[in-house]
Amino acid sequence: MIPFRTVRKKIGELLIERNIITQGQLNLALEEHRKKGGYLSQHMIALGFATELDIATCLSNQYNFAYLPLKNFSIASGILELIPLKWIKIYTLIPVDRICNVLSVAMADPLNEGIIQMLQRITNCDIEVFISTYSELNEVINRYFGGKLKYLKEIYLDAKDLDKIKTANEFIQTKIYTGRDRREYIRIDKELNISYYFHGKTFQAKTKNISYGGVSFISNVFVPVDTDLACKIYLKDEQYHIDVVMNILRVQAEDELERKDSEEFKRECYEIAGIFDFITVEERESLISFLKENIP
C-alpha cells in the first residue's frame, strides 16, 4: 500500500515560506475563498498572487509529488472509466495509468487525503499521486470528456425545500466554535449505520443526527479535528447509501454504557461532527429525499 504523506502545512503557509505570496495576499485569497468556495489555490491564481507553476512546484518540493505534464500524455479509455466523471470534474483530477493494483492520478490539489482515501475505496486500488496544473488538467478533461461534460448538472433546491430544510439553528452547535463552516440546516435525529476510512482501516459507527450540510456520529475511535474522512452512510440499508467526504469540526469525548456478559461497564467513546466536504450530485439528491421523508 502506498503510504500517505503527512500534511502538516497548508498551501498558503507553504507559499508564504517560499516568499511567493505575503500574509496580506493570503488573507485576501481566503476572503474570496470564503465568499465563493472552490480551491484556495485557484483564488490565489485568479488574483495574480501566484502562478499555477508556483503552486505545482511548491507542492512537488514539499511533499515529493512528481510533476506530470499532460499535454502529450495518452490515457487509455479503460483507465478513464475507473473514476466517475463527476469526481474528475469537481475535484480537477484524472486517472492516467494503472500498474497492477496501483492507480496513478494527476491532481492539482493533492493535500486532501479524504479524497485520496475515497478514490482508493471506489477503485480498489492504491493511489499514486502526480502533480499537474489546473490548466493542464482542464484541457485534458475537456479533450477526453468534452461530449459528456454538457450532461453534468448541479442540483438546485426550490424555495419551499430550502424553507423546510433550513432553520435558525446551526448544524454545529458549540460555544467555542464560531468559524465560517457553521451550518443553518435542520438536524434529523436518526441512528444510521456509518462506516469511515481512517489510517488505512474501515471503522463502523452509528450516526446521532444528519443534515443537508453534515452529520455527527458516535464512535469508539478518536478522530482529530480538521481530518477529512471518507464515509459511507447507510440511509436505509446496504443498497441505499451515500459516499461522502466530511471535514471534522468537533470531537467530544463521552462515556457509553455497554452490557457484556450480563455486566454493565463504561467505555470511552466520541461524538464526532463535521460537514460534507464532497458529495456527488446523485448522492445529494438521495440525501435530500431522505431528509424530506424524515423531517417532522
MOFEN-V302373 format. One record per backbone hydrogen bond with DSSP energy under -0.5 kcal/mol. CO is the residue of the C=O (numbers start at 1). NH is the residue of the N-H. E is the energy in kcal/mol with one decimal. If there is no record, write none. Layout:
CO|NH|E / CO|NH|E
//
This chain:
5|7|-0.6 / 6|8|-0.9 / 10|14|-2.1 / 11|15|-2.3 / 12|16|-1.9 / 13|17|-2.4 / 14|18|-1.3 / 15|20|-2.7 / 15|21|-1.0 / 16|19|-2.1 / 22|26|-2.2 / 23|27|-2.4 / 24|28|-1.9 / 25|29|-2.4 / 26|30|-2.6 / 27|31|-1.9 / 28|32|-1.9 / 29|33|-2.3 / 30|34|-2.4 / 31|35|-1.8 / 32|36|-2.8 / 33|37|-2.4 / 39|43|-1.3 / 40|44|-2.0 / 41|45|-1.9 / 42|46|-2.6 / 43|47|-2.2 / 44|49|-2.1 / 44|50|-1.2 / 45|48|-1.3 / 51|55|-1.9 / 52|56|-2.5 / 53|57|-2.7 / 54|58|-2.3 / 55|59|-2.4 / 56|60|-2.2 / 57|61|-2.6 / 58|62|-2.2 / 59|63|-2.3 / 59|65|-0.6 / 60|64|-1.2 / 66|131|-2.8 / 67|69|-0.5 / 70|73|-1.6 / 76|79|-0.7 / 76|80|-1.7 / 77|81|-1.3 / 79|82|-1.7 / 80|83|-0.7 / 84|87|-0.6 / 84|88|-1.8 / 85|89|-2.6 / 86|90|-2.9 / 87|91|-2.3 / 88|93|-1.7 / 89|92|-0.6 / 92|108|-1.1 / 94|106|-2.7 / 97|104|-3.1 / 99|102|-2.2 / 101|103|-0.6 / 101|126|-2.8 / 102|99|-2.4 / 102|104|-0.5 / 103|128|-2.6 / 104|96|-2.9 / 104|97|-1.1 / 105|130|-2.7 / 106|94|-2.0 / 107|132|-1.9 / 109|112|-0.5 / 111|113|-1.2 / 112|115|-0.8 / 112|116|-1.4 / 113|117|-2.7 / 114|118|-2.1 / 115|119|-2.5 / 116|120|-1.9 / 117|121|-1.8 / 118|122|-2.4 / 119|123|-1.8 / 120|124|-1.6 / 120|125|-0.7 / 126|103|-3.2 / 126|128|-0.5 / 127|129|-0.6 / 128|105|-2.6 / 129|66|-0.6 / 130|107|-2.7 / 131|68|-3.3 / 133|137|-2.6 / 134|138|-3.0 / 135|139|-2.2 / 136|140|-2.3 / 137|141|-2.6 / 138|142|-2.4 / 139|143|-1.9 / 140|144|-2.2 / 141|145|-2.6 / 142|146|-1.4 / 145|148|-1.6 / 145|149|-2.0 / 146|150|-0.6 / 148|151|-1.7 / 149|152|-1.6 / 158|162|-2.0 / 159|163|-2.6 / 160|164|-1.5 / 161|165|-2.3 / 162|166|-3.0 / 165|186|-3.3 / 171|173|-0.8 / 172|174|-0.8 / 174|177|-0.6 / 176|178|-0.7 / 179|182|-1.2 / 183|171|-1.6 / 184|167|-2.5 / 187|189|-0.6 / 188|190|-0.8 / 188|210|-1.7 / 190|192|-0.9 / 192|207|-2.6 / 193|234|-2.6 / 194|205|-2.6 / 195|232|-3.0 / 196|198|-0.6 / 196|203|-2.8 / 197|230|-0.8 / 198|201|-1.4 / 201|198|-3.0 / 203|196|-2.2 / 205|194|-2.2 / 206|218|-3.1 / 208|190|-0.8 / 209|216|-2.5 / 210|188|-3.0 / 213|276|-2.7 / 214|211|-3.0 / 215|274|-2.1 / 216|208|-3.1 / 216|209|-1.3 / 217|272|-3.1 / 218|206|-1.5 / 219|270|-3.3 / 224|227|-1.2 / 227|229|-0.6 / 227|248|-2.6 / 229|231|-0.6 / 229|246|-2.5 / 230|197|-2.5 / 231|244|-2.3 / 232|195|-2.4 / 232|234|-0.5 / 233|235|-1.0 / 233|242|-2.2 / 234|193|-0.5 / 237|236|-0.5 / 239|241|-1.1 / 240|235|-0.9 / 240|236|-1.7 / 242|233|-2.7 / 243|280|-0.5 / 244|231|-3.1 / 245|277|-2.7 / 245|278|-2.1 / 246|229|-3.0 / 246|248|-0.5 / 247|275|-1.8 / 248|226|-3.3 / 250|273|-2.8 / 252|271|-3.2 / 254|269|-3.0 / 256|267|-1.8 / 258|260|-0.5 / 258|265|-2.1 / 260|263|-1.6 / 263|260|-2.9 / 265|258|-2.4 / 267|256|-2.3 / 269|254|-2.8 / 270|219|-2.5 / 270|272|-0.7 / 271|252|-2.4 / 272|217|-2.6 / 273|249|-2.5 / 273|250|-2.1 / 274|215|-1.6 / 275|247|-2.7 / 275|277|-0.7 / 278|245|-2.3 / 280|284|-2.3 / 281|285|-2.1 / 282|286|-1.9 / 283|287|-2.3 / 284|288|-2.5 / 285|289|-2.4 / 286|290|-2.2 / 287|291|-2.6 / 288|292|-2.5 / 289|293|-1.9 / 290|294|-1.2 / 291|295|-1.7
//
